[in-house]
Amino acid sequence: MSSPKEIKKITTHTLQQMKTQGARISMITAYDYSFARLFDAAGIDVILVGDSASNVMAGHETTLPITLDQMIYHAQCVVRGVDRCLVVVDLPFGSYQSNPDIAVASAIRIMKEAGGHSVKLEGGEEVIDSIKRIVAAGIPVMGHLGLTPQSIYQFGTYTVRAKEEAEAEKLTRDALLLQEAGCFALVLEKIPAQLAKKVSLQLQIPTIGIGAGGDCNGQVLVMHDMLGINNAFKPRFLRQYLDLETQVTGAVQQYIRDVKSRDFPNQQESY
């Protein structure tokens, strides 16, 4: 009897190899067991348990309200559905900004209680000390520059970042600082494609783009956006692969009609 084929897991080292070899990295968000299982089986490289759960799962206007406990819950669900891909978990707003001790404690909780493989946090030079402490604790860290949604009230808008020279230079400096601090990868969100290309070429670690052009080492999308679960959100960078809002609405409406007309359940669907 042949033994089951060993599943080759994606690790931070795998992502580094992919950058070296010129292979693109696929990344998508997930927040529960069922979708994580589907995405993992489909062959996705990385699942991000994003603080976007605050928007798409809880209905908040911003990512700010979601708590560390809630992120751990979502991460626990995702980890149970994964056999192969790397799971990255967002550190939510308030769980790392105040000081490095709190940042390390938050990251440790995610690793111990959720079984996450790594954490992601937003910001550059201002969070370097926290990143260094988390990395020193043996926890892989993914950085995030450009449009950082946790800072939306500071920015005041979700528009493209780093279009001006000064901000572009700061982003480039921050990217190098994050690499030096030990980040294994970096998300670049909603910045000019040429800047993303320049940063990606300068860095030894992989870059994952969202609204940052095609020259990053990988791409990430929010699952609700790319599956068309919320058709009201259609930014320029989004490619929608399904129209689930329309399909689900139609299916539920048909179910309602079948129930009310006594078509469902029929004889074959009864015991």
C-alpha positions in Angstrom: 0.0 0.0 0.0 1.5 3.3 -1.1 1.8 6.1 1.5 0.0 9.4 1.0 1.9 11.9 -1.0 3.6 14.4 1.2 2.2 17.9 1.0 5.0 20.4 0.4 4.2 23.4 2.6 4.8 27.0 1.6 7.1 28.7 4.0 8.8 32.1 4.1 11.8 30.4 2.6 9.7 29.2 -0.3 8.6 32.8 -1.0 12.2 33.9 -1.0 13.0 31.2 -3.5 10.1 32.2 -5.7 11.4 35.8 -5.9 14.9 34.5 -6.8 13.5 32.3 -9.5 11.1 34.9 -10.9 8.0 32.9 -10.0 5.0 35.0 -9.0 3.4 34.7 -5.6 -0.4 34.4 -5.3 -2.1 35.7 -2.1 -5.7 36.1 -1.1 -7.6 36.9 2.1 -9.8 34.4 3.9 -11.5 34.6 7.3 -13.1 31.2 7.8 -12.5 27.5 7.5 -14.6 26.8 4.4 -13.0 29.3 2.1 -9.5 28.7 3.5 -10.0 25.0 2.6 -11.1 25.8 -0.9 -8.3 28.3 -1.5 -5.6 26.0 -0.1 -6.9 23.1 -2.3 -6.9 25.4 -5.3 -3.2 26.0 -4.9 -2.9 29.5 -3.4 0.5 30.3 -2.1 -0.4 32.6 0.8 -3.7 33.3 2.7 -3.9 36.6 4.6 -6.2 36.7 7.5 -6.7 40.4 6.9 -8.0 43.0 9.3 -10.3 43.7 6.3 -12.5 41.2 8.3 -13.6 44.4 10.1 -15.2 45.5 6.8 -16.3 42.4 5.0 -17.2 40.1 7.9 -18.4 42.6 10.6 -19.7 45.5 8.4 -17.6 48.3 9.9 -16.7 51.3 7.7 -12.9 50.9 8.5 -10.5 48.3 9.7 -10.0 50.0 13.0 -12.7 48.5 15.2 -11.6 44.8 14.9 -9.9 43.5 18.0 -7.0 41.1 18.6 -9.4 38.5 20.0 -11.5 38.7 16.9 -8.5 38.4 14.6 -7.3 35.3 16.6 -10.8 33.8 16.1 -10.7 34.3 12.3 -7.1 33.0 12.2 -8.0 29.9 14.1 -10.8 29.1 11.6 -8.5 29.7 8.6 -5.6 27.6 10.0 -7.9 24.6 10.4 -8.7 24.7 6.7 -5.1 24.8 5.5 -2.7 22.0 4.6 -0.2 23.7 2.3 -0.2 27.4 2.1 1.4 30.0 4.3 -1.0 31.8 6.7 -0.3 35.5 7.5 -2.3 37.2 10.1 -2.8 41.0 10.4 -2.0 42.6 13.7 -5.0 44.9 14.2 -5.0 48.6 15.0 -4.0 49.2 18.6 -2.2 45.8 19.1 1.3 47.0 18.2 1.5 50.8 17.7 2.0 51.9 21.4 5.2 50.1 22.2 7.3 47.1 21.2 6.4 45.1 24.3 2.7 45.2 23.4 3.6 44.4 19.8 5.5 41.2 20.8 2.8 40.1 23.2 0.1 40.5 20.4 2.2 38.6 17.9 2.9 35.8 20.4 -0.9 35.5 21.0 -1.5 35.1 17.3 1.1 32.4 17.0 0.2 30.5 20.1 -3.6 30.8 20.1 -4.4 30.8 16.4 -1.5 28.8 15.0 -0.7 31.4 12.5 2.5 31.1 10.5 3.4 34.8 10.5 2.1 38.3 11.2 1.7 41.4 9.2 1.7 45.0 10.4 1.5 48.4 8.8 4.0 51.2 8.8 7.7 52.0 8.2 10.3 53.6 10.4 7.8 54.4 13.2 7.2 50.6 13.8 10.8 49.4 13.2 11.5 48.7 16.9 8.3 46.6 17.2 9.3 44.6 14.0 12.8 43.9 15.4 11.4 42.7 18.7 8.8 40.4 17.0 11.4 39.0 14.6 13.8 38.5 17.6 11.1 36.4 19.2 11.2 34.1 16.3 8.0 35.3 14.6 8.1 36.0 10.8 6.9 39.5 9.9 5.4 40.8 6.7 5.5 44.6 6.3 2.9 46.8 4.6 3.6 50.2 3.0 1.8 52.7 0.8 -1.9 53.0 1.5 -2.1 51.7 5.1 -5.9 51.4 5.9 -5.3 51.6 9.7 -4.1 55.1 9.1 -7.2 56.2 7.1 -8.1 59.0 9.5 -4.5 60.4 9.2 -4.6 60.2 5.4 -8.3 61.2 5.2 -8.7 59.4 1.9 -8.1 56.0 0.2 -6.4 57.6 -2.8 -3.1 56.5 -4.3 -0.2 57.1 -2.1 3.5 58.2 -2.8 2.7 60.1 -6.0 4.8 63.0 -4.7 8.6 62.7 -4.7 9.0 63.2 -0.9 6.5 60.5 0.0 8.0 58.2 -2.7 11.4 58.6 -1.2 10.2 57.9 2.3 8.4 54.8 1.1 11.6 53.6 -0.5 13.6 54.3 2.7 11.0 52.5 4.8 11.0 49.5 2.5 14.8 49.1 3.0 14.4 49.6 6.7 11.8 46.9 6.9 14.0 44.5 5.0 16.9 45.3 7.3 14.7 44.9 10.4 14.0 41.3 9.3 10.7 41.4 7.4 10.4 38.3 5.1 8.1 40.1 2.6 6.4 43.5 2.0 2.9 44.4 0.8 2.8 47.5 -1.4 -0.7 48.9 -1.5 -2.1 51.5 -4.0 1.1 53.2 -5.1 2.4 54.1 -8.6 3.4 51.1 -10.6 6.8 52.5 -11.5 7.6 53.1 -7.8 6.5 49.6 -6.9 8.8 48.3 -9.7 11.7 50.3 -8.4 11.2 49.1 -4.8 10.8 45.5 -5.9 14.1 45.6 -7.8 15.9 47.2 -4.9 14.7 44.7 -2.3 16.0 41.2 -1.8 12.7 40.2 -0.1 9.5 39.6 -2.1 7.0 42.4 -2.6 3.2 41.7 -2.8 1.2 44.3 -4.7 -2.4 45.4 -4.5 -3.0 48.3 -6.8 0.7 48.6 -7.3 1.1 47.4 -10.9 2.4 44.1 -12.3 6.1 44.3 -11.4 5.7 43.3 -7.7 6.8 39.7 -7.0 3.2 38.7 -6.2 -0.4 40.0 -5.9 -3.0 40.0 -3.2 -6.8 40.6 -3.4 -9.6 40.6 -0.8 -11.7 37.5 -1.5 -15.0 39.3 -1.3 -13.8 41.8 -4.0 -12.4 39.2 -6.5 -15.3 36.9 -6.1 -17.8 39.7 -6.6 -19.6 39.2 -3.2 -19.8 43.0 -2.9 -20.4 44.5 -6.4 -20.5 48.0 -5.0 -16.7 48.0 -4.6 -14.9 48.1 -7.9 -11.6 50.0 -7.7 -9.4 50.3 -10.7 -6.9 47.6 -9.5 -9.6 44.9 -9.0 -10.2 42.1 -11.4 -13.5 40.4 -10.5 -13.4 36.7 -11.3 -16.9 35.9 -10.3 -20.2 37.7 -9.7 -21.4 35.9 -6.6 -23.6 38.8 -5.4 -25.8 38.3 -8.5 -25.5 34.5 -8.5 -26.2 34.1 -4.8 -29.1 36.5 -4.9 -30.6 34.6 -7.8 -30.2 31.3 -6.1 -31.8 32.4 -2.9 -34.7 34.0 -4.7 -35.3 30.7 -6.6 -35.2 28.8 -3.3 -37.8 31.2 -1.9 -40.1 30.7 -4.9 -39.7 26.9 -4.6 -40.5 26.9 -0.9 -43.6 29.1 -1.3 -44.9 27.2 -4.3 -44.3 23.9 -2.5 -42.0 22.7 -5.2 -39.3 22.1 -2.6 -38.9 19.6 -1.2 -40.3 17.2 -3.8 -40.8 13.4 -3.5 -37.2 12.6 -4.3 -36.0 15.0 -1.7 -38.2 13.5 1.1 -37.8 10.4 3.2 
